[in-house]
Amino acid sequence: MRKITAVTAAVVAAAWLAGAADAATKTTAPAPTLTKGVVLVTTNLQYENAAAAGTGIVLTKTGEILTNNHVIRGATTIKVTVPSTKRTYAADVLGYDVSDDIALLKLEGAVNLATATRADSSKLKIGDLSTAVGNANGGGKLVIAHGKVTGLNRAITVNDDQGGTASLSGLIQTSARLVPGDSGGPLLDSKGRVIGVDAAGSSNAAFQASFGYAIPINKAISLVRQIEAGTATSLVHIGKTAFLGVAPLDGPDGVAIDSVVDGLPAATAGLARGFVITAIDGQPIQTVADLRTAIFAHHPGDTVTIAYVDALGAAGTVSITFADGPPQ
């Protein structure tokens, strides 16, 4: 669950997986009609020595799952559990939108799953009843929180796990309290239909007020259709993610390599700590954001030419074929 004024995103969810709080104290026990088509998402972030937890919404009987991009960002493996059957599936990433925080997963071997029922989020009004359902605090069970729609078309800024910020707009604001682990779960209307995808939570200790923010389901489904159609953009990635295998840092003349992962493309090609990446396929790389953008446009198996300056100041180039890595 992203927060608006605190360290956030999937990496820190490892602490919640340990059971920092009893999620059941937050809400009442879930009703079957409210949890239909809602699943638990757990991820392993091998390169960050972390784990994370979130929630997903079942779109198809064969296992298309809608969730937040920040739930699966950096994940080397993704598991999805259906609470009603206790069955766990491995999940593949079909695509994701880094700007609007939406990801689409596909479960391996899933059939006859119960699907969530969707409403038309364009018809929402302030004051409508709303219920959030999610894997609160990564507790491994679905918990509900009741509230009302308190705002529409809201824009917020959230912290990301690299110390930067991201902006989300067009959001539903709800008084239903959201906590880490609820991300990717549904915000429901009074009939138990999905009106939004829970994405961020905020609290004001001085006034003991809390707000949750959800991506309208109409917008989320529009992005799902784009992913299903295989339409990539500068912000929407389709399929597997290219991986270089470096820990990058912003430097004065490019992107400095802080470390490399043994056995992955950068290390195999001879790049090492202290090298500075200056260009990919002739495109200047000045910041870590530039590097991520350049890699985002590629897929595993693509080959690029990387220009660099080594630790002694000598310039060079090397041909690198990307590996399969975690989503951005």
N, C-alpha and C positions, 0 to 999 in steps of 0.2 A: 504494500500500500504506500503510495507516494504521500508525503506530507508537504505542506506548503511552507513551513518555516523550520524544518528540521532535516537532519541527515535522513536519506530516504532510499527507496528502491530495493531491488531484490536482494542485494548482497547482505544488507543488515537483517534480513528476515531470518538468518541463521539463529539469532538470539531468540526470536519468537518461537522457533521450532523447539527450543528447549523448554518451552512452557513458562514464560515469564509471568503470564497472567492467566487466570481461569476465564476462558472466553464465555462460559455459561453464565457468569455473573452479569454479562453485558445485556442479555436479552432472554426472552422466553425460549422454550424448546421449539425446534422447527416443526412445522406441519408438513405432511407429505405433499400437499398441493403446492406449497411454496418452494419445495426443494426439487421438484421434478425438473430433470434436465440440468441440474447443477452438479459440478464435479470438483474434486480436489486436485490441485496441481502442485507437484513437488519437483524441484530441480536440483541438480548438482552443478556447481560452478568450479570445475576442477582447477582452472588456472588461477582462481582466487581463493582456493581452499575454503570454500563456503557452500552453504546450501540455502534454499529458499522455498517459500510456500506461497501459494495463491489459490485462485479459484477460476473455474471456467464455465462456460455456457454451452450446452450441447445443441448444435444446429441441425445435425442430420443423424439418422439412425446408424449410419456407417462410420460415425465418429469424427465429424468436423467439429472442432471446439474453438469457440471465440474466447479470447482473453486479452489482457493488456500486454503490450510489448514489454513493459518493464518487468512483468512477471517472469518472462523467459529470456530476458536480455542476459547475455553472458553464459547461458546454460550449455553445458556439454552433454547432459542427458536430461530428458523430461519424462516424468511419469504422471499418469492421470488415473485417479481412482474414482470409480462410481460408488458412492456411499451405500446405495440400496443393495448392491450385489457384492460389495467389497472387492470387486475385481479390479486389478490394476493393469493398465496398458502402457506400452511405450508409445511416445508421441513424436511425430516428425513435424517440422515447421514448414508449412506451405508458403508462408510469406508474412511480412510485417510492415507496419507503418511507424517510422520512428518519430514523426511529428505528432500524429494524432493518437499515438500510444495504443495501437490495435495490433493483435497478432492472430493468425489463423493456424490451428494445429490439425493434424490428422492422426487418429489413433490406429495403431497397427492391429488388424484382426478384429475390429469391433463390428458387431452386427446387432440390430434390433435394440439400439439404445433408446431410452425415453428422451424425447426432445423438449426443449423449453418452448412455451407459447409466447409470441411477440405481440406487442401492441403498436400503435402508431404514435411515436413520441412527439410528432408535430401537434398533436391535440392536447398536450399537457397544459395544465393551468396551475398557477400558484395556489397552494392550499390543498391540492390533490393528495390523497394518502399515498405513501411510498414505503416500501419494505426492502431492506438490503439483506441479502443472503450470502454468506461467505465462510471461508475457512479461517475464521477469526483467530488471530495470533498463531496461525499455523498449527492449531490444536488437533487437526486431523478429523474434525467433525464440522458439520454445517450448523451455523448459528444465525439467527435472524435478529434484525433491529428494525423497529417500527419508527416511522416519522412522517413528515409531510414534505411536499415540494415547496421549497422556500425561495427559489429563484430559478430563472431560465436564461439561457444564452449568457452564462457567466464565463469570465476569463480569469485564469489564475496562473501564477508562476510557481513552479515546484523545483526543488533541488534535485539534481541527479547524483548518481553514485560516483561520478568523476569530479565532483566539486563544482560543477557548473549548474546552469539553470535551464529549464525547459518551460515553454508556454503551452497551455491548453486553452482552447476557446470553445464557445458554443455549448457549454456544459449545463447539466441539470444540477442545481443545488438542493440538497435534502437535509432535513434535521435528523434523519436516521444516522446513528453514530457508526462511522467506519473506522476500523482498526487495521493494522498490518495483517496481511493474509486475506482480507476481503477483496483485494484487487482482482479484477477480472470477473467477479461475480455479478449477478443480476441485481438491478434495482427494479422492483416490481410495482405494478399499480394495484388498486384495490381488488382486482380480479385475479391477481397472481400472474399477470402477463409482464413480460420484460419490456421496460421502457428505457433502460440504460445499462451501461457497463460501468460498474463502480471502479473509480480510478484514483481518487485522492481523498485524504482526510485532513481536517484542520481543527484545532481547538483553541479557545481563548480562555486561559485559566482564570483571568480576572473576572470574567462574567460567567464562568462555568458553562460556556456555550460551545457546541461542536457542530461542524458542518461536514457533510460528505459531498463529493462531486462525482458525477457520472457522465459518461459520453452517451449522448442520445442513441438509442438503438437504430434509428433510421440511418444516422451517419455511419455507425459501425457496420451495418449490413451493406451499405454502399461500398465501403472499403473491402469488405469480404468479397463482394462480387468482382471488384477490381482484381483482387488477389487470385480468385478462382479463374479469371479470364487471362491471367498471366501478364497483366499490364504493369510493367515496372516504371517507376519514375525516380527522380532524385531522392525521394523520401519513402518510396514503397519498394521493398526488396522482395523478389520472388524466388522461392526455393532456398537451397543451401547457401551458407555464407562463406565467402572466401576468408582465409586466415593466413597471416604472415608469420605469427609466432614471436612477436616482440612486445616488450613493455615500453611504450614510447613516452617521451617527455618533450615539452616545448623547449626549444633551444633558440639561441640568437640567430642562427643561420640555417634553420631547418628543424627536423625532428630528431632529437637525440635518442639513441637506444640505451635504455637503462639495463635491460637484460633480454636474453633470448631463451626460447624453449628448445631444449635438445630434441633433435629428430624432426623438427618442423622446418619449413622452407628457409627462413632467415638464417638459422644456424647451419643448415646444410649448405647454403650458398656462401657461407663464410662471414656473414655479418655478425658483429659482436658488440658487446657493451663498449660504449664510447664512440661508436660510429654515429654519423649524422646522415639521415636520409634527406636528400635535397630535391629529388624529382622522381616521378613514376611515369614512364612512357613520355618523357619530355615535359610533363606538367609539373610546375614548381610545387614543392611541398614545404610550407612554411610553419604550419602548426599541426598539432595532433588532430584537430578537426579536419584539416586538409587531408591528412593521411587516412582517416576513417572514411571520408567522402570518396576518396579514390578507390579504396578497397571495397566500399559498399556497392560500387557499380560492377563488380566482378563476381565470379563464382569459382568454386573449387575446380581446379584443372586449367584455369586461365593462366597464361604466361605473360609477365610484364617485365620491363627493363627498369631496374631501380638504380638511380644515381646516388652516390654517397660520398662522404668524406670520412676517411678512417681516423683512428685515434691519433695518428701521427701527422694528420693534415693532408694526406694524399687523396686525391679525387679518383673515383673509379665508377664503373657500372657493373651490374650483374643481372643475369636473367633468372627470374624466380617464377616457379609454378605454384599457385596458391593451393593450400590444403583446405580441408573441410573444418570449419570452426564454429564457435558459438555465435548466435545472433547478436547484432548490434542493438 
